[in-house]
Amino acid sequence: MTRTSNYALRLQSSLLKELKTVAREEETSVNQLINVAVAEKLAALRTESYFRERMARARPEDFMAILEKAGDDVTIEGDEVETEE
């Protein structure tokens, strides 16, 4: 079982009111909704950090070499770009 701890959270009254409304609509508790929201935010921040680290290690010449291998005249059926005439 996951260990939990308490944390006193101060919310603006308008946010709390909306939070309670959404929790009711989603048929979940305020606590669960806050947990999910925090988990989603942390995942987004960690993902951004991960891609920034990868970008810092990237070598533009390697990227260009990959693009050169790909060519430019391959069209997959259904991927055509419609042009206005």
SVG drawing of the C-alpha trace seen along z (x, -y; Angstrom):
<svg xmlns="http://www.w3.org/2000/svg" viewBox="-22 -33 49 35">
<polyline fill="none" stroke="black" stroke-width="0.4" points="0.0,0.0 1.2,-3.5 2.2,-5.6 0.4,-8.9 1.0,-12.0 -1.1,-15.1 -0.4,-18.6 -2.4,-21.7 -3.2,-23.3 -4.4,-26.9 -6.6,-27.6 -8.3,-30.7 -12.0,-30.3 -13.0,-30.6 -10.5,-27.8 -11.9,-25.6 -15.4,-26.2 -14.6,-25.2 -12.6,-22.2 -15.5,-20.9 -17.8,-21.4 -15.5,-19.5 -14.9,-16.7 -18.7,-16.3 -19.1,-16.2 -16.3,-13.7 -17.7,-11.6 -14.5,-11.7 -13.2,-13.3 -11.4,-16.6 -8.4,-14.8 -8.3,-12.4 -8.7,-15.2 -5.8,-17.1 -3.6,-14.0 -4.2,-13.4 -3.7,-17.1 -0.4,-17.2 0.7,-13.9 -0.1,-15.2 1.8,-18.5 4.8,-16.7 4.8,-14.3 4.6,-17.3 7.5,-19.1 9.6,-15.9 8.9,-15.3 9.9,-18.8 13.1,-18.4 13.9,-15.1 13.5,-16.6 15.6,-19.6 18.4,-17.3 18.1,-15.3 18.2,-18.5 21.3,-19.7 23.1,-16.5 21.8,-16.6 24.2,-17.1 22.7,-18.9 25.0,-17.2 23.7,-13.8 20.1,-15.1 21.0,-16.4 22.6,-13.0 19.4,-11.2 17.4,-13.6 19.7,-13.1 19.1,-9.3 15.4,-9.8 15.2,-11.4 12.5,-13.7 10.5,-12.0 8.6,-9.3 4.9,-9.8 2.7,-7.4 -0.7,-6.8 -3.2,-9.0 -0.5,-11.5 -0.7,-13.6 -0.9,-17.4 -3.8,-19.0 -2.8,-22.1 -5.1,-24.9 -5.2,-25.5"/>
</svg>
